[in-house]
Amino acid sequence: MLENALRFSHTLLKNTISQGDIVVDATVGNGSDTVLLAKLVGTNGKVYGFDVQKKAIETTKEKLIYTNLHQQVELYQQGHETLGEIIDPKIPVSGAIFNLGYLPKSDKSIITRSSTTLKAISTLLPLLRKGSLLIIVVYYGHEGGEEEKDAVLEYVSQLPQKEYSTLKYGFINQKNYPPFLLAVEKLV
C-alpha cells in the first residue's frame, strides 16, 4: 500500500532516528510529529520544537504531558527561522521535519513563508549529521502556498549532489493540491 506524504515522513523518521538523538520539529502544529520524535529519541534525546502560534505550542505541550514525553522536548513559540539562535551548532542534529502551510482548524492567514522556511532549512543543513534526514511535507493549496512550494523546490534541487541526496515523493493523480514530501539526506 502506498503511503501518503505524512505517513511516509513518519516511516522515514522511524528508520533514521534513534534513542538519544537530537532532532527538530520546525513546525509543531498539532503536535503529532513532536510526539513521534519524542518517542523516537527517548529520555536521553532532545526534541526542539518551533511554532509561531500559541495554540500550536499549547496543544503540543498538552499532548506531550498526556503521553509523558515532555521531559525530552523544548518548545519555542517563535518562527523556525530562529532555530539557529537556540540549537548548539556543535551538537549534530539527527533529523528534522517541516510541515509547510497553516495550522489545521486554525487561522488560515497565518502560514509558513518561503523567506523564513529557506532560512531555517539553510541553517539546519550544516547541523545535520551524516546519514540524517531533513523532511519537508509541502502543503500548498492555500494563498501563498505555491510561492513557498516553488522556492523550496528550487532551493533543495540546487543542493550539491556530492553532499546531499534529495527525494520528492507524492501522488500525481489526485485533485486539490495533494501534499508531497521532500527528503534531504546528508551524505558527508
OpenMM code with the backbone's topology and positions (N, CA, C; nanometers):
from openmm import Vec3, app, unit

residues = "MET LEU GLU ASN ALA LEU ARG PHE SER HIS THR LEU LEU LYS ASN THR ILE SER GLN GLY ASP ILE VAL VAL ASP ALA THR VAL GLY ASN GLY SER ASP THR VAL LEU LEU ALA LYS LEU VAL GLY THR ASN GLY LYS VAL TYR GLY PHE ASP VAL GLN LYS LYS ALA ILE GLU THR THR LYS GLU LYS LEU ILE TYR THR ASN LEU HIS GLN GLN VAL GLU LEU TYR GLN GLN GLY HIS GLU THR LEU GLY GLU ILE ILE ASP PRO LYS ILE PRO VAL SER GLY ALA ILE PHE ASN LEU GLY TYR LEU PRO LYS SER ASP LYS SER ILE ILE THR ARG SER SER THR THR LEU LYS ALA ILE SER THR LEU LEU PRO LEU LEU ARG LYS GLY SER LEU LEU ILE ILE VAL VAL TYR TYR GLY HIS GLU GLY GLY GLU GLU GLU LYS ASP ALA VAL LEU GLU TYR VAL SER GLN LEU PRO GLN LYS GLU TYR SER THR LEU LYS TYR GLY PHE ILE ASN GLN LYS ASN TYR PRO PRO PHE LEU LEU ALA VAL GLU LYS LEU VAL".split()
positions = [
    Vec3(0.0843, -0.1186, 0.0000),
    Vec3(0.0000, 0.0000, 0.0000),
    Vec3(0.0887, 0.1248, 0.0000),
    Vec3(0.0571, 0.2175, -0.0865),
    Vec3(0.1313, 0.3426, -0.0923),
    Vec3(0.0945, 0.4311, 0.0267),
    Vec3(0.1948, 0.4934, 0.0847),
    Vec3(0.1725, 0.5839, 0.1959),
    Vec3(0.1578, 0.7264, 0.1429),
    Vec3(0.0719, 0.8047, 0.2084),
    Vec3(0.0651, 0.9457, 0.1716),
    Vec3(0.1899, 1.0155, 0.2257),
    Vec3(0.2071, 1.1421, 0.1932),
    Vec3(0.3287, 1.2150, 0.2290),
    Vec3(0.3522, 1.2175, 0.3796),
    Vec3(0.2466, 1.2391, 0.4567),
    Vec3(0.2626, 1.2473, 0.6013),
    Vec3(0.3028, 1.1125, 0.6606),
    Vec3(0.2353, 1.0061, 0.6217),
    Vec3(0.2710, 0.8723, 0.6735),
    Vec3(0.4117, 0.8335, 0.6308),
    Vec3(0.4492, 0.8671, 0.5072),
    Vec3(0.5838, 0.8342, 0.4600),
    Vec3(0.6888, 0.9121, 0.5387),
    Vec3(0.6570, 1.0356, 0.5773),
    Vec3(0.7514, 1.1127, 0.6592),
    Vec3(0.7765, 1.0414, 0.7912),
    Vec3(0.6731, 0.9838, 0.8506),
    Vec3(0.6891, 0.9108, 0.9761),
    Vec3(0.7700, 0.7834, 0.9563),
    Vec3(0.7493, 0.7157, 0.8456),
    Vec3(0.8283, 0.5966, 0.8157),
    Vec3(0.9766, 0.6323, 0.8061),
    Vec3(1.0064, 0.7398, 0.7345),
    Vec3(1.1460, 0.7820, 0.7203),
    Vec3(1.2064, 0.8198, 0.8550),
    Vec3(1.1322, 0.8924, 0.9358),
    Vec3(1.1822, 0.9312, 1.0676),
    Vec3(1.2107, 0.8079, 1.1536),
    Vec3(1.1193, 0.7127, 1.1532),
    Vec3(1.1379, 0.5897, 1.2323),
    Vec3(1.2604, 0.5114, 1.1874),
    Vec3(1.2930, 0.5201, 1.0598),
    Vec3(1.4073, 0.4449, 1.0066),
    Vec3(1.5416, 0.5134, 1.0291),
    Vec3(1.5411, 0.6403, 1.0686),
    Vec3(1.6685, 0.7125, 1.0782),
    Vec3(1.6990, 0.7718, 1.2155),
    Vec3(1.6000, 0.7826, 1.3017),
    Vec3(1.6212, 0.8444, 1.4330),
    Vec3(1.6287, 0.7370, 1.5399),
    Vec3(1.7244, 0.7541, 1.6322),
    Vec3(1.7484, 0.6561, 1.7383),
    Vec3(1.7389, 0.7211, 1.8762),
    Vec3(1.7322, 0.6364, 1.9768),
    Vec3(1.7352, 0.6823, 2.1165),
    Vec3(1.8577, 0.7706, 2.1376),
    Vec3(1.8393, 0.8809, 2.2063),
    Vec3(1.9492, 0.9708, 2.2394),
    Vec3(1.9792, 1.0774, 2.1354),
    Vec3(1.9117, 1.0734, 2.0222),
    Vec3(1.9372, 1.1709, 1.9150),
    Vec3(1.8819, 1.3090, 1.9498),
    Vec3(1.9325, 1.4077, 1.8780),
    Vec3(1.8840, 1.5460, 1.8841),
    Vec3(1.8110, 1.5721, 1.7529),
    Vec3(1.6849, 1.6177, 1.7605),
    Vec3(1.6033, 1.6373, 1.6409),
    Vec3(1.5252, 1.7685, 1.6513),
    Vec3(1.4676, 1.8091, 1.5373),
    Vec3(1.3948, 1.9358, 1.5293),
    Vec3(1.2592, 1.9147, 1.4637),
    Vec3(1.1551, 1.9674, 1.5280),
    Vec3(1.0249, 1.9817, 1.4644),
    Vec3(1.0093, 2.1313, 1.4386),
    Vec3(1.0302, 2.1703, 1.3152),
    Vec3(1.0347, 2.3121, 1.2799),
    Vec3(0.8979, 2.3784, 1.2765),
    Vec3(0.7917, 2.2985, 1.2740),
    Vec3(0.6551, 2.3497, 1.2708),
    Vec3(0.5680, 2.2555, 1.3533),
    Vec3(0.5609, 2.2726, 1.4840),
    Vec3(0.4955, 2.1725, 1.5688),
    Vec3(0.3475, 2.1541, 1.5391),
    Vec3(0.2798, 2.2577, 1.4944),
    Vec3(0.1393, 2.2419, 1.4546),
    Vec3(0.0546, 2.1779, 1.5629),
    Vec3(-0.0093, 2.0643, 1.5303),
    Vec3(-0.0969, 1.9982, 1.6269),
    Vec3(-0.0230, 1.9004, 1.7174),
    Vec3(0.1085, 1.8892, 1.7024),
    Vec3(0.1899, 1.8115, 1.7944),
    Vec3(0.2164, 1.6665, 1.7592),
    Vec3(0.1566, 1.6151, 1.6542),
    Vec3(0.1728, 1.4732, 1.6216),
    Vec3(0.3178, 1.4366, 1.5886),
    Vec3(0.3837, 1.5193, 1.5086),
    Vec3(0.5237, 1.4911, 1.4757),
    Vec3(0.6127, 1.5049, 1.5989),
    Vec3(0.5838, 1.6024, 1.6827),
    Vec3(0.6635, 1.6238, 1.8036),
    Vec3(0.6549, 1.5029, 1.8948),
    Vec3(0.5354, 1.4484, 1.9130),
    Vec3(0.5166, 1.3296, 1.9965),
    Vec3(0.5939, 1.2117, 1.9379),
    Vec3(0.5845, 1.1923, 1.8076),
    Vec3(0.6590, 1.0832, 1.7438),
    Vec3(0.8092, 1.1009, 1.7656),
    Vec3(0.8592, 1.2196, 1.7417),
    Vec3(1.0020, 1.2453, 1.7605),
    Vec3(1.0444, 1.2209, 1.9053),
    Vec3(0.9626, 1.2630, 2.0009),
    Vec3(0.9944, 1.2423, 2.1428),
    Vec3(1.0015, 1.0937, 2.1765),
    Vec3(0.9116, 1.0142, 2.1187),
    Vec3(0.9175, 0.8683, 2.1389),
    Vec3(1.0460, 0.8109, 2.0811),
    Vec3(1.0820, 0.8564, 1.9623),
    Vec3(1.1988, 0.8015, 1.8933),
    Vec3(1.3297, 0.8353, 1.9644),
    Vec3(1.3441, 0.9561, 2.0176),
    Vec3(1.4703, 0.9951, 2.0823),
    Vec3(1.4785, 0.9463, 2.2260),
    Vec3(1.3646, 0.9154, 2.2870),
    Vec3(1.3645, 0.8664, 2.4248),
    Vec3(1.4066, 0.9723, 2.5245),
    Vec3(1.4213, 0.9297, 2.6490),
    Vec3(1.4500, 1.0244, 2.7566),
    Vec3(1.5916, 1.0793, 2.7508),
    Vec3(1.6807, 1.0146, 2.6774),
    Vec3(1.8177, 1.0647, 2.6652),
    Vec3(1.8376, 1.1552, 2.5446),
    Vec3(1.7354, 1.1699, 2.4624),
    Vec3(1.7440, 1.2560, 2.3449),
    Vec3(1.6788, 1.3898, 2.3700),
    Vec3(1.6699, 1.4694, 2.2651),
    Vec3(1.6080, 1.6014, 2.2772),
    Vec3(1.5387, 1.6372, 2.1469),
    Vec3(1.4199, 1.6950, 2.1626),
    Vec3(1.3431, 1.7492, 2.0505),
    Vec3(1.3308, 1.8996, 2.0722),
    Vec3(1.3693, 1.9751, 1.9705),
    Vec3(1.3466, 2.1191, 1.9698),
    Vec3(1.2259, 2.1431, 1.8804),
    Vec3(1.1225, 2.2065, 1.9345),
    Vec3(1.0017, 2.2331, 1.8569),
    Vec3(0.9735, 2.3819, 1.8463),
    Vec3(0.9343, 2.4241, 1.7263),
    Vec3(0.9094, 2.5656, 1.6985),
    Vec3(0.7719, 2.5844, 1.6354),
    Vec3(0.7030, 2.6896, 1.6750),
    Vec3(0.5807, 2.7317, 1.6080),
    Vec3(0.5507, 2.8749, 1.6505),
    Vec3(0.4994, 2.9539, 1.5587),
    Vec3(0.4684, 3.0939, 1.5902),
    Vec3(0.3365, 3.1079, 1.6642),
    Vec3(0.2528, 3.0057, 1.6592),
    Vec3(0.1197, 3.0178, 1.7169),
    Vec3(0.1123, 2.9594, 1.8573),
    Vec3(0.0590, 3.0394, 1.9482),
    Vec3(0.0425, 2.9968, 2.0869),
    Vec3(-0.0426, 2.8704, 2.0953),
    Vec3(-0.1481, 2.8641, 2.0157),
    Vec3(-0.2377, 2.7485, 2.0165),
    Vec3(-0.1609, 2.6203, 1.9826),
    Vec3(-0.0706, 2.6262, 1.8863),
    Vec3(0.0082, 2.5092, 1.8478),
    Vec3(0.0983, 2.4644, 1.9625),
    Vec3(0.1634, 2.5582, 2.0269),
    Vec3(0.2525, 2.5254, 2.1386),
    Vec3(0.1724, 2.4643, 2.2535),
    Vec3(0.0580, 2.5237, 2.2862),
    Vec3(-0.0246, 2.4730, 2.3961),
    Vec3(-0.0777, 2.3332, 2.3671),
    Vec3(-0.1283, 2.3114, 2.2457),
    Vec3(-0.1805, 2.1799, 2.2086),
    Vec3(-0.0698, 2.0747, 2.2139),
    Vec3(0.0460, 2.1096, 2.1629),
    Vec3(0.1590, 2.0163, 2.1626),
    Vec3(0.2034, 1.9859, 2.3050),
    Vec3(0.2113, 2.0873, 2.3877),
    Vec3(0.2512, 2.0684, 2.5272),
    Vec3(0.1545, 1.9733, 2.5976),
    Vec3(0.0244, 1.9909, 2.5746),
    Vec3(-0.0767, 1.9031, 2.6349),
    Vec3(-0.0568, 1.7583, 2.5902),
    Vec3(-0.0328, 1.7375, 2.4614),
    Vec3(-0.0109, 1.6014, 2.4104),
    Vec3(0.1142, 1.5391, 2.4710),
    Vec3(0.2186, 1.6183, 2.4865),
    Vec3(0.3427, 1.5666, 2.5437),
    Vec3(0.3256, 1.5298, 2.6908),
    Vec3(0.2533, 1.6101, 2.7647),
    Vec3(0.2285, 1.5787, 2.9057),
    Vec3(0.1408, 1.4541, 2.9155),
    Vec3(0.0375, 1.4467, 2.8338),
    Vec3(-0.0538, 1.3316, 2.8346),
    Vec3(0.0207, 1.2015, 2.8044),
    Vec3(0.1182, 1.2057, 2.7142),
    Vec3(0.1942, 1.0861, 2.6767),
    Vec3(0.3223, 1.0695, 2.7587),
    Vec3(0.3432, 1.1590, 2.8559),
    Vec3(0.4611, 1.1567, 2.9431),
    Vec3(0.5913, 1.1655, 2.8628),
    Vec3(0.5919, 1.2502, 2.7615),
    Vec3(0.7094, 1.2686, 2.6763),
    Vec3(0.7625, 1.4119, 2.6824),
    Vec3(0.7156, 1.4898, 2.7774),
    Vec3(0.7511, 1.6316, 2.7827),
    Vec3(0.8938, 1.6577, 2.8294),
    Vec3(0.9559, 1.5633, 2.9006),
    Vec3(1.0891, 1.5877, 2.9560),
    Vec3(1.1942, 1.6078, 2.8477),
    Vec3(1.1809, 1.5408, 2.7337),
    Vec3(1.2832, 1.5475, 2.6300),
    Vec3(1.2521, 1.6504, 2.5198),
    Vec3(1.1546, 1.7379, 2.5452),
    Vec3(1.1130, 1.8338, 2.4418),
    Vec3(1.1235, 1.9763, 2.4955),
    Vec3(1.1815, 2.0636, 2.4135),
    Vec3(1.1818, 2.2071, 2.4406),
    Vec3(1.1014, 2.2740, 2.3300),
    Vec3(0.9963, 2.3450, 2.3697),
    Vec3(0.9091, 2.4131, 2.2740),
    Vec3(0.9344, 2.5635, 2.2773),
    Vec3(0.9339, 2.6224, 2.1586),
    Vec3(0.9591, 2.7653, 2.1438),
    Vec3(0.8491, 2.8276, 2.0596),
    Vec3(0.7806, 2.9253, 2.1165),
    Vec3(0.6786, 2.9971, 2.0402),
    Vec3(0.7485, 3.1078, 1.9628),
    Vec3(0.8113, 3.0662, 1.8551),
    Vec3(0.8815, 3.1587, 1.7662),
    Vec3(0.9004, 3.0893, 1.6323),
    Vec3(0.9326, 3.1671, 1.5324),
    Vec3(0.9465, 3.1139, 1.3977),
    Vec3(1.0647, 3.0203, 1.3835),
    Vec3(1.0507, 2.9250, 1.2924),
    Vec3(1.1588, 2.8279, 1.2704),
    Vec3(1.2856, 2.8934, 1.2169),
    Vec3(1.2744, 3.0127, 1.1636),
    Vec3(1.3928, 3.0823, 1.1139),
    Vec3(1.4876, 3.1208, 1.2279),
    Vec3(1.4407, 3.1118, 1.3525),
    Vec3(1.5236, 3.1471, 1.4683),
    Vec3(1.5931, 3.0255, 1.5301),
    Vec3(1.5781, 2.9088, 1.4719),
    Vec3(1.6331, 2.7889, 1.5348),
    Vec3(1.7842, 2.7931, 1.5524),
    Vec3(1.8536, 2.8675, 1.4686),
    Vec3(1.9978, 2.8823, 1.4829),
    Vec3(2.0377, 2.9552, 1.6101),
    Vec3(1.9451, 3.0310, 1.6671),
    Vec3(1.9714, 3.1006, 1.7932),
    Vec3(1.9563, 3.0081, 1.9131),
    Vec3(1.8912, 2.8945, 1.8937),
    Vec3(1.8584, 2.8031, 2.0029),
    Vec3(1.9474, 2.6785, 2.0030),
    Vec3(1.9663, 2.6195, 1.8875),
    Vec3(2.0350, 2.4907, 1.8779),
    Vec3(2.1859, 2.5108, 1.8761),
    Vec3(2.2550, 2.4379, 1.9618),
    Vec3(2.4006, 2.4445, 1.9705),
    Vec3(2.4602, 2.3888, 1.8414),
    Vec3(2.5363, 2.4695, 1.7671),
    Vec3(2.5909, 2.4234, 1.6390),
    Vec3(2.6976, 2.3140, 1.6527),
    Vec3(2.7437, 2.2883, 1.7751),
    Vec3(2.8448, 2.1841, 1.7959),
    Vec3(2.7832, 2.0465, 1.8132),
    Vec3(2.6519, 2.0410, 1.8342),
    Vec3(2.5841, 1.9128, 1.8562),
    Vec3(2.5115, 1.8737, 1.7277),
    Vec3(2.5465, 1.7585, 1.6680),
    Vec3(2.4827, 1.7208, 1.5411),
    Vec3(2.3344, 1.6866, 1.5576),
    Vec3(2.2573, 1.7335, 1.4621),
    Vec3(2.1141, 1.7071, 1.4574),
    Vec3(2.0918, 1.5810, 1.3741),
    Vec3(2.0101, 1.4912, 1.4258),
    Vec3(1.9881, 1.3616, 1.3602),
    Vec3(1.8659, 1.3573, 1.2711),
    Vec3(1.7879, 1.4640, 1.2699),
    Vec3(1.6709, 1.4677, 1.1838),
    Vec3(1.5894, 1.5930, 1.2092),
    Vec3(1.5107, 1.6301, 1.1110),
    Vec3(1.4245, 1.7475, 1.1235),
    Vec3(1.3045, 1.7298, 1.0323),
    Vec3(1.1932, 1.7890, 1.0732),
    Vec3(1.0723, 1.7843, 0.9911),
    Vec3(1.0048, 1.9208, 0.9900),
    Vec3(0.9528, 1.9546, 0.8725),
    Vec3(0.8724, 2.0738, 0.8494),
    Vec3(0.7390, 2.0275, 0.7898),
    Vec3(0.6300, 2.0886, 0.8315),
    Vec3(0.5016, 2.0761, 0.7636),
    Vec3(0.4643, 2.2171, 0.7207),
    Vec3(0.4785, 2.2442, 0.5931),
    Vec3(0.4543, 2.3791, 0.5429),
    Vec3(0.3055, 2.4027, 0.5216),
    Vec3(0.2660, 2.5268, 0.5340),
    Vec3(0.1261, 2.5633, 0.5131),
    Vec3(0.0731, 2.6387, 0.6330),
    Vec3(-0.0400, 2.5902, 0.6869),
    Vec3(-0.1025, 2.6563, 0.8010),
    Vec3(-0.1467, 2.5508, 0.9011),
    Vec3(-0.1735, 2.5942, 1.0227),
    Vec3(-0.2195, 2.5052, 1.1288),
    Vec3(-0.3626, 2.4619, 1.0984),
    Vec3(-0.3861, 2.3310, 1.0843),
    Vec3(-0.5222, 2.2840, 1.0563),
    Vec3(-0.6216, 2.3334, 1.1617),
    Vec3(-0.7417, 2.3656, 1.1164),
    Vec3(-0.8510, 2.4123, 1.2018),
    Vec3(-0.8130, 2.5389, 1.2780),
    Vec3(-0.7398, 2.6256, 1.2108),
    Vec3(-0.6948, 2.7489, 1.2740),
    Vec3(-0.7022, 2.8628, 1.1728),
    Vec3(-0.6407, 2.9724, 1.2041),
    Vec3(-0.6384, 3.0913, 1.1194),
    Vec3(-0.5546, 3.0631, 0.9938),
    Vec3(-0.6195, 3.0538, 0.8803),
    Vec3(-0.5509, 3.0198, 0.7550),
    Vec3(-0.4702, 3.1353, 0.6975),
    Vec3(-0.4751, 3.2495, 0.7617),
    Vec3(-0.3923, 3.3602, 0.7152),
    Vec3(-0.2507, 3.3529, 0.7754),
    Vec3(-0.2347, 3.2714, 0.8782),
    Vec3(-0.1028, 3.2514, 0.9392),
    Vec3(-0.0418, 3.1286, 0.8728),
    Vec3(0.0548, 3.1532, 0.7846),
    Vec3(0.1139, 3.0456, 0.7048),
    Vec3(0.2660, 3.0506, 0.7140),
    Vec3(0.3270, 2.9391, 0.6780),
    Vec3(0.4722, 2.9409, 0.6626),
    Vec3(0.5038, 3.0173, 0.5345),
    Vec3(0.6184, 3.0789, 0.5302),
    Vec3(0.6569, 3.1615, 0.4156),
    Vec3(0.7946, 3.1215, 0.3668),
    Vec3(0.8167, 3.1375, 0.2382),
    Vec3(0.9422, 3.0919, 0.1787),
    Vec3(1.0640, 3.1570, 0.2433),
    Vec3(1.0567, 3.2848, 0.2758),
    Vec3(1.1750, 3.3522, 0.3313),
    Vec3(1.2183, 3.2903, 0.4637),
    Vec3(1.1235, 3.2633, 0.5538),
    Vec3(1.1596, 3.2055, 0.6827),
    Vec3(1.1913, 3.0568, 0.6704),
    Vec3(1.1187, 2.9870, 0.5841),
    Vec3(1.1438, 2.8441, 0.5652),
    Vec3(1.2820, 2.8210, 0.5061),
    Vec3(1.3186, 2.8986, 0.4046),
    Vec3(1.4506, 2.8818, 0.3438),
    Vec3(1.5622, 2.9160, 0.4422),
    Vec3(1.5407, 3.0164, 0.5263),
    Vec3(1.6413, 3.0488, 0.6278),
    Vec3(1.6577, 2.9327, 0.7249),
    Vec3(1.5464, 2.8730, 0.7677),
    Vec3(1.5524, 2.7601, 0.8612),
    Vec3(1.6213, 2.6398, 0.7976),
    Vec3(1.5867, 2.6092, 0.6735),
    Vec3(1.6482, 2.4949, 0.6039),
    Vec3(1.7980, 2.5175, 0.5886),
    Vec3(1.8373, 2.6363, 0.5447),
    Vec3(1.9796, 2.6633, 0.5236),
    Vec3(2.0569, 2.6639, 0.6551),
    Vec3(1.9914, 2.6963, 0.7645),
    Vec3(2.0555, 2.6894, 0.8961),
    Vec3(2.0704, 2.5445, 0.9419),
    Vec3(1.9699, 2.4633, 0.9162),
    Vec3(1.9702, 2.3244, 0.9624),
    Vec3(2.0663, 2.2337, 0.8852),
    Vec3(2.0766, 2.2518, 0.7559),
    Vec3(2.1565, 2.1589, 0.6746),
    Vec3(2.2983, 2.1379, 0.7272),
    Vec3(2.3732, 2.2425, 0.7617),
    Vec3(2.5086, 2.2186, 0.8130),
    Vec3(2.5108, 2.1533, 0.9509),
    Vec3(2.3989, 2.1594, 1.0239),
    Vec3(2.3925, 2.0998, 1.1571),
    Vec3(2.3653, 1.9496, 1.1530),
    Vec3(2.3164, 1.9004, 1.0393),
    Vec3(2.2804, 1.7590, 1.0282),
    Vec3(2.4041, 1.6703, 1.0324),
    Vec3(2.3892, 1.5564, 1.0989),
    Vec3(2.4966, 1.4570, 1.0972),
    Vec3(2.4853, 1.3755, 0.9690),
    Vec3(2.5926, 1.3115, 0.9300),
    Vec3(2.5940, 1.2274, 0.8106),
    Vec3(2.4874, 1.1177, 0.8235),
    Vec3(2.4101, 1.0994, 0.7172),
    Vec3(2.3057, 0.9969, 0.7146),
    Vec3(2.1716, 1.0413, 0.7693),
    Vec3(2.1629, 1.1628, 0.8191),
    Vec3(2.0360, 1.2096, 0.8743),
    Vec3(1.9489, 1.2720, 0.7653),
    Vec3(1.8222, 1.2933, 0.7993),
    Vec3(1.7252, 1.3450, 0.7034),
    Vec3(1.6631, 1.4754, 0.7504),
    Vec3(1.6439, 1.5643, 0.6559),
    Vec3(1.5612, 1.6823, 0.6742),
    Vec3(1.4380, 1.6575, 0.5869),
    Vec3(1.3220, 1.6511, 0.6493),
    Vec3(1.1984, 1.6172, 0.5792),
    Vec3(1.1079, 1.7396, 0.5752),
    Vec3(1.0524, 1.7644, 0.4570),
    Vec3(0.9619, 1.8771, 0.4377),
    Vec3(0.8343, 1.8237, 0.3731),
    Vec3(0.7228, 1.8328, 0.4458),
    Vec3(0.5930, 1.7975, 0.3886),
    Vec3(0.5317, 1.9283, 0.3401),
    Vec3(0.5089, 1.9353, 0.2099),
    Vec3(0.4668, 2.0599, 0.1462),
    Vec3(0.3166, 2.0584, 0.1200),
    Vec3(0.2458, 2.1421, 0.1934),
    Vec3(0.1042, 2.1689, 0.1696),
    Vec3(0.1004, 2.3053, 0.1018),
    Vec3(0.0385, 2.3122, -0.0161),
    Vec3(0.0480, 2.4362, -0.0934),
    Vec3(-0.0837, 2.4820, -0.1538),
    Vec3(-0.1951, 2.4240, -0.1147),
    Vec3(-0.3241, 2.4601, -0.1717),
    Vec3(-0.3903, 2.5780, -0.1020),
    Vec3(-0.3140, 2.6775, -0.0667),
    Vec3(-0.3656, 2.7963, 0.0001),
    Vec3(-0.2935, 2.9179, -0.0575),
    Vec3(-0.3465, 3.0349, -0.0300),
    Vec3(-0.2836, 3.1573, -0.0797),
    Vec3(-0.1420, 3.1686, -0.0234),
    Vec3(-0.0452, 3.1852, -0.1109),
    Vec3(0.0949, 3.1922, -0.0715),
    Vec3(0.1666, 3.0582, -0.0766),
    Vec3(0.0911, 2.9512, -0.0864),
    Vec3(0.1487, 2.8177, -0.0854),
    Vec3(0.2298, 2.7833, -0.2091),
    Vec3(0.1826, 2.8251, -0.3247),
    Vec3(0.2549, 2.7972, -0.4497),
    Vec3(0.3925, 2.8642, -0.4501),
    Vec3(0.3971, 2.9870, -0.4023),
    Vec3(0.5243, 3.0603, -0.3999),
    Vec3(0.6254, 2.9901, -0.3089),
    Vec3(0.5801, 2.9483, -0.1912),
    Vec3(0.6706, 2.8778, -0.0994),
    Vec3(0.7127, 2.7432, -0.1582),
    Vec3(0.6189, 2.6704, -0.2149),
    Vec3(0.6496, 2.5414, -0.2775),
    Vec3(0.7577, 2.5572, -0.3829),
    Vec3(0.7403, 2.6537, -0.4720),
    Vec3(0.8368, 2.6747, -0.5794),
    Vec3(0.9748, 2.7136, -0.5254),
    Vec3(0.9776, 2.7995, -0.4244),
    Vec3(1.1055, 2.8434, -0.3671),
    Vec3(1.1784, 2.7287, -0.2989),
    Vec3(1.1051, 2.6469, -0.2250),
    Vec3(1.1672, 2.5340, -0.1546),
    Vec3(1.2156, 2.4294, -0.2550),
    Vec3(1.1346, 2.3999, -0.3554),
    Vec3(1.1771, 2.3050, -0.4589),
    Vec3(1.3036, 2.3530, -0.5294),
    Vec3(1.3075, 2.4796, -0.5637),
    Vec3(1.4249, 2.5365, -0.6296),
    Vec3(1.5480, 2.5230, -0.5397),
    Vec3(1.5324, 2.5550, -0.4124),
    Vec3(1.6448, 2.5506, -0.3193),
    Vec3(1.6999, 2.4077, -0.3043),
    Vec3(1.6127, 2.3122, -0.2738),
    Vec3(1.6633, 2.1756, -0.2483),
    Vec3(1.7127, 2.1076, -0.3758),
    Vec3(1.6600, 2.1474, -0.4909),
    Vec3(1.7072, 2.0872, -0.6161),
    Vec3(1.8467, 2.1352, -0.6528),
    Vec3(1.8897, 2.2468, -0.5953),
    Vec3(2.0223, 2.3026, -0.6235),
    Vec3(2.1294, 2.2590, -0.5226),
    Vec3(2.0917, 2.1779, -0.4235),
    Vec3(2.1904, 2.1331, -0.3247),
    Vec3(2.2964, 2.0465, -0.3930),
    Vec3(2.4221, 2.0587, -0.3524),
    Vec3(2.5296, 1.9823, -0.4163),
    Vec3(2.5069, 1.8311, -0.4031),
    Vec3(2.5094, 1.7626, -0.5153),
    Vec3(2.4819, 1.6194, -0.5215),
    Vec3(2.5805, 1.5364, -0.4401),
    Vec3(2.7030, 1.5821, -0.4271),
    Vec3(2.8026, 1.5079, -0.3505),
    Vec3(2.7809, 1.5198, -0.1998),
    Vec3(2.7032, 1.6189, -0.1589),
    Vec3(2.6789, 1.6417, -0.0167),
    Vec3(2.5394, 1.5984, 0.0283),
    Vec3(2.4415, 1.6026, -0.0617),
    Vec3(2.3030, 1.5749, -0.0262),
    Vec3(2.2334, 1.4939, -0.1361),
    Vec3(2.1466, 1.4023, -0.0935),
    Vec3(2.0531, 1.3381, -0.1857),
    Vec3(1.9156, 1.3946, -0.1543),
    Vec3(1.8410, 1.4313, -0.2578),
    Vec3(1.7095, 1.4910, -0.2367),
    Vec3(1.6035, 1.4103, -0.3108),
    Vec3(1.4997, 1.3732, -0.2383),
    Vec3(1.3902, 1.2925, -0.2908),
    Vec3(1.2623, 1.3740, -0.2901),
    Vec3(1.1821, 1.3610, -0.3954),
    Vec3(1.0474, 1.4187, -0.3982),
    Vec3(0.9513, 1.3015, -0.4087),
    Vec3(0.8529, 1.2957, -0.3180),
    Vec3(0.7594, 1.1843, -0.3108),
    Vec3(0.6182, 1.2389, -0.2972),
    Vec3(0.5287, 1.1945, -0.3843),
    Vec3(0.3902, 1.2366, -0.3714),
    Vec3(0.3037, 1.1831, -0.4831),
    Vec3(0.1753, 1.1842, -0.4588),
    Vec3(0.0790, 1.1379, -0.5573),
    Vec3(0.0636, 1.2420, -0.6685),
    Vec3(0.0508, 1.1955, -0.7912),
    Vec3(0.0405, 1.2873, -0.9041),
    Vec3(-0.0958, 1.2838, -0.9730),
    Vec3(-0.1854, 1.1961, -0.9284),
    Vec3(-0.3166, 1.1875, -0.9930),
    Vec3(-0.4299, 1.2249, -0.8975),
    Vec3(-0.4009, 1.3029, -0.7952),
    Vec3(-0.5038, 1.3449, -0.7007),
    Vec3(-0.5359, 1.4919, -0.7188),
    Vec3(-0.6617, 1.5257, -0.6894),
    Vec3(-0.7093, 1.6634, -0.7024),
    Vec3(-0.6766, 1.7433, -0.5764),
    Vec3(-0.6996, 1.8719, -0.5836),
    Vec3(-0.6918, 1.9621, -0.4688),
    Vec3(-0.5532, 1.9714, -0.4061),
    Vec3(-0.4531, 1.9872, -0.4888),
    Vec3(-0.3178, 2.0137, -0.4401),
    Vec3(-0.2695, 1.9110, -0.3380),
    Vec3(-0.2518, 1.7865, -0.3770),
    Vec3(-0.2082, 1.6870, -0.2785),
    Vec3(-0.0707, 1.7231, -0.2228),
    Vec3(-0.0539, 1.7111, -0.0914),
    Vec3(0.0762, 1.7409, -0.0340),
    Vec3(0.1804, 1.6413, -0.0855),
    Vec3(0.3045, 1.6860, -0.0858),
    Vec3(0.4130, 1.5954, -0.1228),
    Vec3(0.5264, 1.6122, -0.0233),
    Vec3(0.6183, 1.5191, -0.0284),
    Vec3(0.7285, 1.5160, 0.0663),
    Vec3(0.8604, 1.5392, -0.0040),
    Vec3(0.9451, 1.6163, 0.0593),
    Vec3(1.0837, 1.6317, 0.0172),
    Vec3(1.1693, 1.5766, 0.1303),
    Vec3(1.2615, 1.4896, 0.0964),
    Vec3(1.3538, 1.4365, 0.1961),
    Vec3(1.4951, 1.4661, 0.1482),
    Vec3(1.5717, 1.5313, 0.2329),
    Vec3(1.7095, 1.5654, 0.2017),
    Vec3(1.7975, 1.4839, 0.2971),
    Vec3(1.8802, 1.3968, 0.2403),
    Vec3(1.9731, 1.3160, 0.3194),
    Vec3(2.1123, 1.3780, 0.3121),
    Vec3(2.1739, 1.3957, 0.4278),
    Vec3(2.3110, 1.4471, 0.4314),
    Vec3(2.4070, 1.3313, 0.4083),
    Vec3(2.4924, 1.3445, 0.3072),
    Vec3(2.5817, 1.2355, 0.2669),
    Vec3(2.7202, 1.2444, 0.3287),
    Vec3(2.7660, 1.3635, 0.3617),
    Vec3(2.9018, 1.3790, 0.4176),
    Vec3(2.8996, 1.4540, 0.5489),
] * unit.nanometer
topology = app.Topology()
chain = topology.addChain("A")
for resn in residues:
    res = topology.addResidue(resn, chain)
    for name in ("N", "CA", "C"):
        topology.addAtom(name, app.Element.getBySymbol(name[0]), res)
